[in-house]
Amino acid sequence: MPVDRFLCRHIAIFRPRKKTFHLLHESDRGWLPYPMPIHPNDYRLRRSSHEEDTAALTLRKKTLDVRCTGYYLETFDDALPKYIPVCMKSPRQTYPSSVLAHPISYPTTTFVEWNPITLWSSQPLIHEAND
């Protein structure tokens, strides 16, 4: 079942060839680039208990299908949420160039630790009807 919603308003797109991440934040216009640079010492790569899943992201009026593998960035920057899900695009899709403005490098600490946290929901929100 595809990702219905992320539990925080930030995600990181991983580019394996370049070994970089692109941080995005959710807005009413879709996912936009996070405007501030982040130092590699301010985050660690971790693994959650999630199974691999998919999501469709709206980036600058373009829909991008991504794989969510259960990896996330644990951040130590107070301006960001503590846990940011990591996604990867399909090789045949391209990013809008505006999304690639502020790449952050692979973390300086590469030990990937497993943590049973929840990063997203695959179940739609249930809105109760007002009687």
C-alpha positions as CSV (number, residue, x, y, z in Angstrom):
1,M,0.0,0.0,0.0
2,P,1.5,3.4,-0.9
3,V,2.4,6.0,1.6
4,D,-0.7,8.1,2.4
5,R,1.1,10.7,4.5
6,F,4.4,11.4,6.1
7,L,4.3,12.1,9.8
8,C,6.5,15.1,9.6
9,R,6.6,17.9,7.0
10,H,10.1,17.2,5.8
11,I,11.6,14.5,3.7
12,A,15.1,13.8,2.2
13,I,15.6,12.6,-1.3
14,F,18.7,10.5,-1.7
15,R,20.8,10.5,-4.9
16,P,23.0,7.4,-4.7
17,R,25.3,8.3,-7.5
18,K,26.2,11.6,-6.1
19,K,25.9,10.4,-2.4
20,T,23.9,13.5,-1.6
21,F,20.5,14.3,0.0
22,H,18.1,17.0,-0.9
23,L,15.9,18.2,1.9
24,L,12.3,19.1,1.1
25,H,9.6,20.6,3.2
26,E,5.8,20.3,2.6
27,S,3.8,23.4,1.8
28,D,0.4,24.1,0.3
29,R,2.1,24.1,-3.1
30,G,3.6,20.6,-2.7
31,W,7.2,19.8,-1.7
32,L,9.7,22.6,-1.8
33,P,13.5,22.7,-1.3
34,Y,14.6,23.4,2.3
35,P,16.3,26.8,2.0
36,M,19.1,26.3,4.7
37,P,22.3,24.3,4.3
38,I,22.9,21.6,6.9
39,H,26.3,20.4,8.1
40,P,27.0,16.7,7.8
41,N,27.7,16.5,11.6
42,D,24.1,17.6,12.3
43,Y,22.5,14.3,11.2
44,R,22.9,10.6,11.1
45,L,21.5,7.9,8.8
46,R,19.3,5.4,10.6
47,R,16.9,2.6,9.6
48,S,13.3,2.2,10.9
49,S,11.1,-0.9,11.1
50,H,9.1,0.2,8.0
51,E,9.0,-2.1,5.0
52,E,9.7,-0.5,1.6
53,D,6.8,1.6,0.3
54,T,6.1,4.1,-2.5
55,A,4.8,7.7,-2.5
56,A,3.9,10.3,-5.1
57,L,5.3,13.7,-4.4
58,T,4.3,17.0,-6.1
59,L,7.4,19.0,-6.9
60,R,6.9,22.3,-8.7
61,K,3.8,21.1,-10.6
62,K,5.4,17.7,-11.4
63,T,4.6,14.4,-9.8
64,L,7.5,12.3,-8.9
65,D,7.2,8.6,-7.8
66,V,9.6,7.7,-5.0
67,R,10.5,4.6,-3.0
68,C,10.6,5.0,0.7
69,T,13.0,2.3,2.0
70,G,12.6,2.9,5.8
71,Y,15.8,4.8,6.1
72,Y,15.7,8.2,7.8
73,L,17.9,11.1,8.9
74,E,18.1,11.7,12.6
75,T,18.8,15.4,13.0
76,F,20.5,17.4,15.7
77,D,19.5,20.8,14.3
78,D,16.7,22.4,16.4
79,A,15.2,24.0,13.2
80,L,14.4,20.5,11.8
81,P,12.3,17.6,13.0
82,K,14.2,14.9,14.8
83,Y,13.4,12.2,12.1
84,I,13.2,12.9,8.4
85,P,12.2,10.0,6.0
86,V,14.6,9.2,3.1
87,C,13.2,8.5,-0.3
88,M,14.7,7.6,-3.7
89,K,13.3,8.4,-7.1
90,S,12.9,5.9,-9.9
91,P,15.9,5.9,-12.3
92,R,13.8,6.9,-15.3
93,Q,12.3,10.0,-13.6
94,T,14.0,13.4,-13.4
95,Y,13.9,16.1,-10.7
96,P,12.9,19.6,-11.4
97,S,16.2,21.6,-11.3
98,S,14.9,23.9,-8.6
99,V,14.7,21.0,-6.2
100,L,18.5,20.4,-6.5
101,A,19.5,23.8,-5.1
102,H,20.9,22.8,-1.7
103,P,22.4,19.3,-1.7
104,I,23.7,18.0,1.6
105,S,26.5,15.4,1.7
106,Y,26.3,11.9,3.0
107,P,26.6,11.8,6.8
108,T,30.0,11.8,8.3
109,T,28.9,8.9,10.6
110,T,28.0,6.0,8.4
111,F,27.0,3.3,10.9
112,V,23.3,2.7,10.3
113,E,21.4,1.9,13.5
114,W,18.0,0.3,13.5
115,N,15.2,2.1,15.4
116,P,11.5,1.0,15.5
117,I,9.9,4.4,14.9
118,T,7.0,5.3,12.6
119,L,7.8,7.7,9.7
120,W,4.7,7.5,7.6
121,S,1.2,6.1,7.4
122,S,-0.2,3.9,4.7
123,Q,-3.7,4.4,6.0
124,P,-5.8,7.5,5.0
125,L,-7.0,9.8,7.7
126,I,-10.5,9.1,8.8
127,H,-12.6,12.3,9.2
128,E,-15.6,11.9,11.4
129,A,-18.8,13.4,10.0
130,N,-20.3,16.2,12.1
131,D,-23.9,15.3,13.0
